[in-house]
Amino acid sequence: MPSPTILFCLDYYYPHVGGAEVLFQNLAEGLVARGWRAIVVTQRVPGAKATETVNGVEVHRVWTGNSRYLFTFLCLPTMLGLARAADLIHTSTFAAAWPAWLTAKWRRRPLVLTVHEVWIGQWNRVSDASWLSNLAYDLLERALYWWDYQNYVAVSKATADALRRCRRRIPAECVTTIHNGLDYDFWNPTRYSVNAIRDRLGLAKRQVFFFSGRPGNSKGLPILLQALAKIIPEYPQAILVALISHAPACQAGLKRALALIKKLALEDHVVIIPSVKHAELPGWVMAADTVVVPSLSEGFGFAAAEACALGKPVIATNNASLPEVVSGHHLLIPPNDADALAAAMRRAINHDFDYVPPRQFLLADNLQKHIDLYAQILPSLT
């Protein structure tokens, strides 16, 4: 019997780095290690080859002029050709879902959709785009869930609940919660220095808060800066190290963040670093006294889970998936509340945290649950 073949249609894949990219790279390579065939169709990013095999995964990258919206259309010929050999197509929100759905219908293949996050009804609250753009995004997202899929994979229980609320006719048995997995060997605190980054930046005697992500509203950076300004008169040693994406799509948010830093007179209390390579990220997290994840919405919350894996105390908002991801020493606060965040930062400086036993989200569990789902959809695999 030939090896089962899964065709992935994804907005981005390696070497592009992000939470979703790491998730699918681990999944695809895990399938190959189990004797499956994994094919990925994705956007071609600068410096990447059009086609190559990466750790056994066949990767086909489509030129899009760096536009995920053009990918929706330009990937169709590649998808239709490769789908002939596929047993199942797996895609994720957002831009890749439409060509995957059309290909699945045309080639009569089962289709699985991974839902990273649900923003229906929240776009104006969490997005930095104009109201008109947010209206369009909301309508497009609603339309996405009216198409038919054999199964919807939610990356957290909170995402599964949000998905059921946004489209009530989805049968409960068609929604599967599979938490994202972490590589705990990679996120092992014994592998990294606590002082390397602190010494490099001259932060040995500072109280370091750490943030990483996009500079806009959805990740809560403006609220974090406001909270930092509130505690500086009491704790002038406090400083925020922020790893912020400098990608073209983030430039407007970055400009607003820099303006807010100047307005709040935080120039001596904020260090902004462009996003670093994935291999370097644990070293930056290890430099923190406390990691802050003040997101307005999180589908899973990689930043929080990774910090907990490294044993770092975390301040996070108590909404969406974060309460089910955060563990160890932590504080949970209401979203979009600078006063509550400032109070939590004061508690952190005084080492006053709540505690729950550590939680782990293993790659092996993520892989096995996907294999179980594929086998459920394709009985011939069992």
C-alpha positions in Angstrom: 0.0 0.0 0.0 1.5 3.4 -1.0 2.2 5.9 1.8 -0.7 8.3 2.6 -0.1 11.7 1.1 -1.2 15.0 2.8 -1.2 18.1 0.7 -0.8 21.3 2.8 -1.8 24.7 1.4 -0.4 27.4 3.7 0.0 31.1 3.6 3.6 30.7 4.8 6.1 27.9 5.5 9.8 27.6 6.3 12.0 29.6 6.0 9.3 32.2 7.0 9.1 32.0 10.8 6.0 32.3 12.9 3.9 30.3 15.3 1.8 28.8 12.5 4.9 28.1 10.4 6.6 26.2 13.2 3.4 24.3 13.9 3.0 23.0 10.3 6.7 22.4 9.8 6.7 20.1 12.9 3.5 18.4 11.7 4.7 17.8 8.2 8.2 16.6 9.2 6.6 14.4 11.9 4.3 12.8 9.3 7.4 12.1 7.1 9.1 10.4 10.0 6.1 8.2 10.4 6.3 7.1 6.8 3.8 9.5 5.3 4.3 11.8 2.3 3.9 15.5 3.0 3.7 18.1 0.3 3.5 21.9 1.0 2.3 24.6 -1.3 3.1 28.1 0.1 4.3 31.6 -0.8 7.8 32.1 -2.1 9.7 34.5 0.2 12.9 36.2 -0.8 15.9 33.9 -0.8 13.8 30.7 -0.8 13.9 28.1 -3.6 10.9 27.6 -5.8 10.9 23.8 -5.0 13.0 21.8 -2.6 12.8 19.0 -0.1 13.2 20.1 3.5 13.7 17.2 6.0 11.7 14.9 3.7 8.9 17.4 3.1 8.3 18.4 -0.6 7.9 22.2 -0.6 6.5 24.1 -3.6 6.7 27.9 -3.3 4.6 30.1 -5.5 5.8 33.6 -6.5 3.2 36.2 -5.3 5.1 39.5 -5.2 5.0 39.1 -1.4 1.2 39.4 -1.4 -0.8 36.7 0.4 -3.9 37.8 -1.4 -2.3 37.0 -4.8 -1.3 33.7 -3.4 -5.0 32.8 -3.2 -5.2 32.9 -7.0 -1.6 32.1 -8.2 -1.3 28.9 -6.3 -4.3 27.2 -7.9 -2.5 25.6 -10.9 0.1 24.1 -8.5 -2.6 22.9 -6.1 -4.7 21.4 -8.8 -1.7 19.5 -10.2 -0.4 18.2 -6.9 -3.8 17.3 -5.5 -4.0 14.3 -7.9 -1.6 12.4 -5.7 -3.1 13.6 -2.4 -5.3 11.6 -0.1 -6.3 14.6 1.9 -5.8 18.4 1.8 -5.0 20.4 5.0 -5.1 24.2 5.0 -5.4 27.0 7.6 -6.9 30.4 8.0 -6.9 32.7 6.1 -5.7 33.3 2.5 -4.8 29.7 1.8 -8.2 28.4 2.7 -10.0 29.5 -0.5 -7.7 27.8 -3.1 -7.5 24.7 -0.8 -11.3 24.5 -0.7 -11.7 25.0 -4.5 -9.0 22.3 -5.1 -10.6 19.9 -2.7 -14.0 20.3 -4.5 -12.5 20.0 -8.0 -10.4 16.9 -7.1 -12.9 15.5 -4.7 -10.5 15.3 -1.8 -11.4 15.6 1.9 -10.4 19.0 3.4 -9.3 19.9 6.9 -9.1 23.5 8.1 -6.9 24.6 11.0 -8.3 27.7 12.7 -5.6 29.7 14.5 -7.8 32.4 15.8 -11.4 33.8 15.4 -11.8 37.5 15.1 -15.4 37.7 13.9 -17.1 40.7 15.6 -13.7 41.9 17.0 -11.9 43.3 14.0 -12.4 47.0 15.0 -11.2 46.2 18.6 -8.1 44.3 17.8 -7.0 45.4 14.3 -5.1 48.6 13.4 -6.8 48.8 9.9 -9.4 51.3 8.9 -13.1 50.6 9.8 -13.8 49.9 6.1 -11.0 47.3 5.9 -12.1 45.8 9.2 -15.6 45.4 7.9 -14.3 43.7 4.8 -12.1 41.4 6.8 -15.0 40.5 9.1 -17.2 39.6 6.2 -14.5 37.5 4.5 -13.8 35.6 7.8 -17.5 34.9 8.2 -17.7 33.6 4.6 -14.7 31.3 5.3 -16.6 29.3 7.9 -19.7 28.8 5.6 -17.7 26.6 3.3 -17.7 22.9 3.9 -14.7 21.1 5.5 -14.5 17.5 6.8 -13.1 18.9 10.0 -12.1 22.1 11.7 -9.0 21.9 13.9 -9.0 24.5 16.7 -5.6 25.2 18.3 -7.2 25.7 21.7 -10.5 25.1 23.5 -11.1 28.9 23.5 -10.7 28.9 19.7 -13.0 25.9 19.4 -15.7 27.7 21.5 -15.3 30.9 19.4 -15.6 28.9 16.2 -18.8 27.2 17.3 -20.3 30.6 18.3 -19.5 32.2 14.9 -21.2 29.5 12.9 -23.7 27.5 15.0 -24.5 25.0 12.3 -21.0 23.4 12.5 -21.7 19.9 14.1 -19.8 19.5 17.3 -18.2 16.3 16.0 -16.6 18.3 13.1 -14.6 20.5 15.5 -11.4 18.9 16.9 -9.3 20.7 19.5 -5.6 20.0 19.0 -3.3 22.3 21.0 -0.2 23.5 19.2 2.9 21.7 20.3 6.3 23.0 21.6 9.7 21.5 21.2 10.7 21.3 24.9 14.2 20.3 24.0 14.6 23.6 22.1 12.8 25.5 24.9 14.9 23.9 27.7 16.2 26.7 30.0 19.4 24.9 30.7 20.5 25.4 27.1 20.6 29.2 27.4 22.3 31.9 29.4 20.3 34.2 31.7 23.0 36.9 31.5 24.2 37.0 27.9 21.7 39.4 26.6 21.5 41.4 29.8 25.3 41.9 29.8 25.2 42.8 26.1 22.6 45.5 26.7 23.9 46.7 30.0 20.8 45.5 31.9 22.5 43.7 34.8 20.8 46.0 37.4 17.5 46.6 35.6 14.1 45.0 36.2 13.5 43.6 32.7 10.1 43.1 31.2 10.0 41.3 27.9 7.4 41.6 25.0 7.5 40.0 21.5 5.1 40.3 18.6 3.4 42.8 16.3 3.4 46.4 17.4 -0.4 46.9 17.0 -3.4 46.7 19.2 -4.0 43.0 19.0 -0.8 42.1 20.9 -1.4 44.9 23.4 1.8 46.9 23.1 0.2 50.3 23.5 -1.4 49.2 26.8 1.9 47.8 28.0 3.7 51.1 27.3 1.0 53.0 29.2 1.3 50.6 32.1 5.1 50.9 32.1 4.8 54.7 32.3 2.6 54.3 35.4 5.2 52.3 37.4 8.4 54.2 36.4 8.1 56.9 39.1 8.1 54.1 41.7 10.5 51.7 39.9 12.9 53.7 37.7 15.0 50.6 37.2 12.2 49.0 35.2 12.8 48.6 31.5 10.9 46.9 28.6 12.8 44.9 26.0 10.5 44.5 23.0 11.1 42.3 20.0 8.9 43.9 17.4 8.4 42.9 13.8 9.7 45.5 11.4 8.0 43.9 8.4 6.3 46.2 5.9 2.9 45.4 7.2 4.0 46.4 10.7 5.5 49.8 9.9 2.5 51.9 10.7 2.1 50.2 14.1 5.8 50.6 14.8 5.6 54.3 14.0 2.7 54.7 16.4 4.6 52.8 19.1 7.7 55.0 18.7 5.5 58.1 18.9 3.8 56.8 22.1 7.2 56.0 23.7 8.2 59.6 23.0 4.9 61.0 24.3 5.2 59.0 27.6 8.9 59.9 28.0 10.0 56.3 28.0 13.1 56.6 25.8 15.3 55.4 28.6 13.0 52.6 29.6 12.2 50.8 26.3 14.6 48.9 24.1 13.1 47.9 20.7 14.8 45.1 18.9 13.8 43.9 15.4 12.5 40.3 15.3 15.4 37.8 15.6 16.0 34.4 14.2 13.9 31.6 15.8 17.1 30.0 17.1 18.0 33.2 19.0 14.6 33.8 20.6 15.0 31.7 23.8 18.1 33.7 24.7 16.1 36.9 24.6 13.3 35.4 26.7 15.8 34.1 29.2 17.1 37.7 29.7 13.7 38.7 31.1 12.7 38.9 34.8 9.0 38.8 33.6 7.4 38.1 30.2 4.3 40.2 29.4 1.7 38.9 27.0 -1.1 41.6 27.1 -2.9 40.4 24.0 -6.5 41.3 23.2 -6.9 38.0 21.5 -4.8 34.8 21.2 -5.7 31.7 19.3 -3.1 29.7 21.2 -0.4 32.0 22.7 3.0 30.7 21.7 4.8 33.6 23.4 3.2 32.7 26.8 3.7 28.9 26.4 7.3 29.4 25.4 8.0 31.6 28.3 6.4 29.1 30.7 8.5 26.3 29.1 11.7 28.4 30.0 10.4 28.8 33.6 9.9 32.5 33.2 7.1 34.3 35.2 4.4 35.6 32.9 1.8 38.4 33.1 -1.0 37.7 30.6 -4.5 38.7 29.9 -7.2 36.4 31.1 -9.0 36.2 27.8 -9.2 33.8 24.9 -6.7 30.9 25.1 -4.2 32.4 27.5 -5.7 31.0 30.8 -5.5 27.5 29.4 -1.9 27.9 28.2 -0.2 29.9 31.0 1.3 27.9 34.0 4.0 28.1 36.6 4.4 31.6 38.2 2.0 34.0 36.6 -0.5 36.8 36.9 -3.7 37.1 34.8 -5.2 40.5 34.2 -8.2 41.9 32.3 -7.4 42.9 28.6 -7.0 46.5 27.6 -6.6 47.7 31.2 -3.4 49.7 31.7 -4.1 50.2 35.5 -4.5 46.4 36.0 -1.4 45.7 34.0 0.6 48.3 36.0 -0.6 46.7 39.2 0.6 43.3 38.0 4.0 44.7 37.0 4.4 46.1 40.5 3.6 42.6 41.9 6.1 41.1 39.5 8.9 43.4 40.7 8.1 42.3 44.2 8.1 38.6 43.2 4.4 38.2 44.1 2.9 35.7 41.6 0.2 33.2 41.5 1.1 29.6 40.7 -0.3 26.6 39.0 1.6 23.4 38.1 3.4 23.5 34.8 1.5 22.5 31.7 3.1 21.0 28.6 2.0 20.9 25.0 4.0 18.1 23.4 4.8 17.8 19.7 4.2 14.1 19.9 0.7 14.7 21.2 0.0 17.2 18.4 1.3 14.8 15.7 -0.6 11.8 17.0 -3.9 13.7 17.3 -3.5 14.8 13.7 -2.8 11.3 12.6 -5.9 10.1 14.5 -8.0 12.7 12.8 -6.7 11.8 9.3 -7.4 8.2 10.0 -10.9 9.0 11.1 -11.5 10.9 7.8 -9.8 8.3 5.7 -10.8 4.9 7.1 -8.5 3.1 4.6 -5.5 4.4 6.6 -6.5 2.1 9.5 
